Amino acid sequence: MRKFVKRRMRETARETLRCIYADGPIYGFVALYVIAGSAFVMARGQAPFGMLASYALTWTKLYLLAGPIIVLVLGIVRIIHQFNSRRQLAFRTMFSPRAISRFIAGTLLMMGALMPFVTTFSAVKSALPGPGGYLYDVLQADIDRFIHFGVDPWVWLYDVARFDMVLKLVEVNYNLLWMVLWHAIFFWVAISRRADGIRVRYAITFFASWILIGNIFAGFFLSAGPAFYGEVTGDFDRFARQFAWLNANSDGLTATVDFQGYLWHLYSEGAQGIGSGISAFPSMHVAVVTLNAWVIGEASPRWAGIAWVYVAFIVLSSTYLGWHYAIDGYASTLLATAIYWAIRALFSVASRFGLTRRQVAAAYAIPKRPMPSTTPA
């Protein structure tokens, strides 16, 4: 028994190292961003890792405590529900060295790559407003009105959906469920062996989208969005009716006006906090669900339709809640789509030059040492 346990531990350790090496391009990509982002933040006179402790605490609760429990429970429920005579084999597969090692490496990916990335992203976003502040809100709001036939699009939405129950549904989804979904999808890609074929491409596409859309495009076309239009332009009348209704009806744990007040407080105090930083154009909410819609479409055309309906729902929700102008969502959909297909094409070109997934895995693989013979000499 002791020999069996030691052998399984060695196998698990060896497989875990292989998985970590296979994830190497992801760590390298994130490291470059953290270095560049930290330099930018320090050049603006701010601390690049001011929120690291808070994010570390949150991530620890999510992925070192809640994550293993949820995965274990879901795995057991799935085996009991889907398997009958093969349950014993299914449990052995679930707790095999390969499965455990991928889970360990995936959890490390969440803690060692995603957490520092999000921390740096938040710091960069908080440091974006320069001396000129938010310069493009009037232009973007005017474009929004122009392409919607002379009407601010929130007016149309409120004409058909200004109901308390609709508001509650939209708030729960936009302010809570959206975050749960993208964390869950990324976590699944990180820990599941079924995602071996897309993990590196998905992660790099995900991170590139946040950098290009949420930092670079946001920095060049900096706007605060309808929620803060009055504060940055001095015109409090344009969206007054929208926010009078939101303030009167938005309440509870997912109240939009509370989140918006929290962000404005951090900005006006020059402080950092979880999720801090204000930029409306383009919308990262829309960019993330667009990327996931394309990836889901690769795996299941049936679910792709639902994923794209959800993209449309997020676009409408961002305008309905006053977080974004409608063009923020339109631009994000196009940009995220372009990034997805560009990186997919790059990976395809790489494979044509011989960098297939098997060869890359072989390049990162640690040679197996031959097991000692048990046959008597």
C-alpha positions in Angstrom: 0.0 0.0 0.0 2.8 2.4 0.9 4.6 1.7 -2.4 1.3 2.3 -4.3 0.8 5.7 -2.5 4.4 6.7 -3.2 4.1 5.7 -6.9 0.8 7.7 -7.3 2.4 10.7 -5.6 5.4 10.6 -8.0 3.1 10.2 -11.0 1.0 13.1 -9.8 4.0 15.3 -9.2 5.5 14.5 -12.6 2.2 15.1 -14.4 1.7 18.4 -12.5 5.1 19.6 -13.7 4.2 18.7 -17.2 0.9 20.7 -17.0 2.7 23.7 -15.5 5.3 23.6 -18.3 2.5 23.3 -20.9 1.0 26.5 -19.4 4.3 28.3 -19.8 3.2 30.6 -22.7 0.4 31.9 -20.5 2.7 32.8 -17.6 5.1 34.4 -20.0 2.4 36.6 -21.6 1.0 37.6 -18.2 4.6 38.4 -16.9 5.2 40.8 -19.8 1.9 42.6 -19.1 2.6 42.8 -15.4 6.0 44.4 -16.0 4.7 46.8 -18.7 1.6 47.7 -16.7 3.5 48.2 -13.5 5.9 50.6 -15.3 2.9 52.6 -16.6 1.3 52.8 -13.2 4.5 53.9 -11.4 5.1 56.5 -14.1 1.7 57.9 -13.1 2.8 58.1 -9.5 0.6 55.2 -8.3 1.2 51.9 -6.7 1.0 48.9 -9.1 0.2 46.3 -6.5 -1.8 48.3 -4.1 -4.7 45.9 -4.2 -2.7 42.6 -4.4 -3.5 41.7 -0.8 -7.3 42.2 -1.3 -7.3 40.2 -4.5 -5.2 37.5 -2.9 -7.7 37.1 -0.1 -10.6 36.9 -2.6 -8.8 34.5 -4.9 -7.9 32.3 -2.0 -11.5 32.0 -0.9 -12.6 31.3 -4.5 -10.0 28.9 -5.8 -8.3 27.3 -2.8 -11.5 26.8 -0.7 -14.7 27.1 -2.7 -13.3 25.8 -6.0 -12.2 22.3 -4.9 -15.5 21.8 -3.0 -17.6 22.8 -5.9 -15.6 20.7 -8.4 -15.8 17.7 -6.1 -19.5 18.0 -5.5 -20.3 18.5 -9.2 -18.0 15.6 -10.2 -19.7 13.2 -7.8 -23.2 14.3 -8.8 -22.3 13.8 -12.5 -20.9 10.3 -11.9 -23.9 9.3 -9.9 -26.3 10.7 -12.5 -24.7 9.6 -15.7 -22.9 6.3 -14.8 -24.3 3.1 -13.5 -22.2 0.0 -13.8 -19.1 2.1 -14.6 -19.2 4.3 -11.5 -16.1 2.7 -10.0 -14.1 3.4 -13.2 -15.5 6.9 -13.4 -14.4 7.6 -9.8 -10.9 6.2 -10.5 -10.7 8.5 -13.6 -11.8 11.5 -11.5 -9.1 10.9 -9.0 -6.4 9.7 -11.4 -2.9 11.4 -11.3 -3.7 13.1 -14.6 -6.9 14.6 -13.4 -5.5 15.7 -10.1 -2.4 17.2 -11.6 -4.4 19.2 -14.1 -6.6 20.5 -11.3 -3.5 21.5 -9.3 -1.9 23.2 -12.3 -5.2 24.9 -13.2 -5.6 26.2 -9.7 -2.0 27.5 -9.8 -2.9 29.2 -13.1 -5.8 31.0 -11.5 -3.6 32.2 -8.6 -0.3 32.7 -10.4 -1.5 34.2 -13.7 -5.1 35.4 -13.5 -4.8 37.0 -10.1 -1.7 39.2 -10.8 -3.2 40.0 -14.2 -6.5 41.3 -12.8 -4.6 43.2 -10.1 -2.4 44.9 -12.6 -5.3 45.6 -15.0 -7.3 47.3 -12.2 -4.2 49.4 -11.3 -3.7 50.4 -15.0 -7.3 51.3 -15.4 -7.3 53.4 -12.3 -4.2 55.3 -13.6 -5.7 55.9 -17.1 -7.2 59.4 -16.6 -4.5 61.9 -17.4 -4.4 65.6 -16.8 -7.2 66.2 -19.3 -9.6 63.7 -17.6 -12.5 62.2 -19.6 -12.5 63.9 -23.0 -14.8 61.8 -25.1 -18.2 61.5 -23.3 -19.9 64.3 -25.3 -18.7 62.9 -28.6 -19.6 59.3 -27.8 -23.0 60.3 -26.5 -23.7 62.4 -29.6 -22.6 59.5 -31.9 -24.9 57.2 -29.9 -27.8 59.6 -30.4 -27.0 60.1 -34.1 -26.9 56.4 -35.0 -30.1 55.7 -33.1 -32.1 58.2 -35.2 -31.8 61.2 -32.9 -32.8 59.4 -29.7 -30.5 58.3 -26.8 -31.0 54.5 -26.8 -31.8 54.3 -23.1 -35.0 56.1 -23.9 -36.1 53.3 -26.2 -35.3 50.7 -23.6 -37.2 52.5 -20.9 -40.2 52.9 -23.2 -40.6 49.1 -23.3 -38.8 47.8 -20.2 -39.1 50.3 -17.3 -40.3 47.8 -14.7 -39.0 46.9 -11.3 -38.8 43.2 -12.0 -36.8 43.8 -15.3 -34.4 46.1 -13.4 -33.8 43.4 -10.7 -33.2 40.7 -13.3 -30.8 42.9 -15.3 -28.9 44.0 -12.2 -28.5 40.4 -10.8 -27.2 39.3 -14.2 -25.0 42.2 -15.1 -23.5 43.0 -11.7 -23.2 39.4 -10.4 -24.0 36.5 -12.7 -21.7 37.9 -15.5 -18.7 37.7 -13.2 -19.6 34.3 -11.9 -19.9 33.0 -15.5 -16.6 34.3 -16.8 -14.7 33.1 -13.7 -16.4 29.7 -14.0 -15.5 29.4 -17.7 -11.9 30.4 -17.2 -11.6 28.0 -14.2 -13.0 25.1 -16.3 -10.6 25.8 -19.1 -7.7 26.0 -16.5 -8.5 22.7 -14.7 -10.2 20.5 -17.3 -8.2 18.0 -19.4 -10.9 18.3 -22.0 -9.7 21.9 -22.6 -6.1 20.9 -23.3 -6.5 21.7 -27.0 -7.7 25.3 -26.4 -6.3 26.3 -23.0 -3.2 28.4 -24.1 -5.1 30.0 -27.0 -8.1 30.8 -24.9 -6.1 32.3 -22.1 -3.9 34.5 -24.4 -7.0 35.6 -26.3 -8.7 36.4 -23.0 -5.8 38.4 -21.7 -5.1 40.2 -25.0 -8.8 41.3 -25.1 -8.5 42.9 -21.7 -5.3 44.6 -22.6 -6.2 45.9 -26.0 -9.8 46.7 -25.3 -9.8 47.6 -21.6 -6.5 49.4 -21.4 -5.3 50.6 -24.8 -8.5 51.5 -26.6 -10.0 52.7 -23.3 -6.9 54.9 -22.8 -7.1 56.5 -26.2 -10.8 57.1 -26.2 -11.3 57.7 -22.5 -14.9 58.2 -21.4 -16.7 57.8 -18.1 -20.1 56.7 -19.4 -23.7 57.9 -18.8 -23.5 57.1 -15.0 -20.8 59.8 -14.6 -21.7 62.1 -17.6 -22.8 65.0 -15.4 -19.7 64.8 -13.2 -17.2 64.9 -16.2 -19.1 67.2 -18.5 -21.1 69.4 -16.2 -24.3 68.5 -18.1 -26.5 66.7 -15.5 -29.7 67.0 -17.5 -29.0 64.7 -20.4 -29.4 61.4 -18.4 -31.3 62.9 -15.4 -34.5 61.0 -16.1 -32.7 57.7 -16.4 -30.8 58.0 -13.2 -33.8 59.5 -11.3 -35.6 56.2 -12.0 -32.5 54.1 -11.2 -31.9 55.8 -7.9 -35.6 55.4 -7.0 -35.8 51.7 -7.9 -32.3 50.2 -7.7 -31.7 48.6 -4.3 -30.4 45.4 -2.7 -27.1 43.6 -2.9 -26.8 44.1 -6.7 -27.9 47.7 -6.8 -26.3 49.5 -9.8 -26.3 52.9 -8.2 -24.4 51.6 -5.2 -21.6 50.1 -7.4 -21.5 53.3 -9.4 -21.2 55.4 -6.2 -18.4 53.1 -5.0 -16.4 53.6 -8.2 -16.9 57.3 -8.2 -15.8 57.6 -4.6 -12.6 55.7 -5.4 -11.9 57.9 -8.4 -12.6 61.2 -6.6 -10.4 60.1 -3.7 -7.6 58.9 -6.0 -7.8 55.5 -4.2 -7.7 51.9 -5.5 -10.1 49.2 -4.7 -11.4 45.9 -6.1 -12.7 46.6 -9.5 -11.6 50.2 -9.4 -11.1 52.3 -12.5 -13.7 54.1 -14.6 -13.7 53.7 -18.4 -16.8 53.2 -20.6 -15.5 52.8 -24.1 -15.3 50.0 -25.0 -17.2 47.6 -22.7 -15.3 44.8 -21.1 -18.6 43.2 -20.1 -19.5 42.8 -23.7 -15.9 41.9 -24.8 -15.7 38.9 -22.4 -19.1 37.4 -23.3 -18.3 37.9 -27.0 -15.1 36.0 -26.7 -16.8 33.2 -24.8 -19.6 33.1 -27.4 -17.0 32.3 -30.1 -15.3 29.7 -28.0 -18.6 28.0 -27.0 -19.4 28.0 -30.8 -16.3 25.9 -31.4 -17.5 23.3 -28.9 -21.2 23.3 -29.5 -23.1 25.1 -32.3 -26.3 24.4 -30.3 -25.1 26.4 -27.3 -23.6 29.1 -29.6 -27.0 30.5 -30.3 -27.8 30.9 -26.6 -24.3 32.5 -26.1 -24.9 35.1 -28.7 -28.4 35.9 -27.3 -26.6 36.5 -24.0 -24.1 38.9 -25.8 -27.1 40.9 -27.0 -28.6 40.9 -23.5 -25.4 42.2 -22.0 -25.2 45.0 -24.6 -28.7 46.1 -23.9 -28.2 45.8 -20.1 -25.1 48.0 -20.2 -27.1 50.8 -21.7 -30.2 50.1 -19.6 -28.2 50.4 -16.3 -26.3 53.5 -17.5 -22.9 52.0 -17.4 -22.2 52.4 -21.1 -23.3 54.1 -24.3 -24.6 51.6 -26.8 -21.6 52.1 -29.1 -19.4 50.8 -26.3 -21.0 47.4 -26.7 -21.0 47.6 -30.5 -17.3 48.4 -30.6 -16.4 45.7 -28.0 -18.3 43.1 -30.1 -16.3 44.0 -33.2 -12.9 44.3 -31.4 -13.3 41.1 -29.4 -14.3 39.2 -32.6 -11.2 40.6 -34.4 -8.9 39.6 -31.6 -10.4 36.2 -31.4 -9.9 35.5 -35.1 -6.5 37.1 -35.3 -5.1 35.0 -32.5 -6.8 31.9 -33.8 -5.1 32.6 -37.2 -1.7 33.0 -35.5 -2.1 29.7 -33.8 -3.1 28.1 -37.0 -0.1 29.5 -38.8 2.2 28.3 -36.0 0.8 24.8 -36.4 1.6 24.9 -40.1 5.2 25.5 -39.2 5.3 22.4 -37.2 4.4 23.8 -33.8 1.5 21.4 -33.3 0.0 20.9 -29.9 1.7 17.5 -29.6 5.1 18.8 -30.5 4.7 21.8 -28.1 3.7 19.4 -25.4 6.7 17.2 -26.2 9.0 20.2 -26.1 7.8 21.0 -22.6 7.6 17.4 -21.4 9.8 16.1 -18.7 11.2 12.7 -19.7 9.9 9.8 -17.7 12.4 7.9 -15.7 12.1 4.2 -16.1 10.5 2.5 -13.2 12.9 0.2 -11.3 12.5 -3.5 -12.2 10.7 -5.7 -9.7 12.1 -8.9 -11.2 14.7 -10.6 -9.1 18.1 -10.4 -10.6 
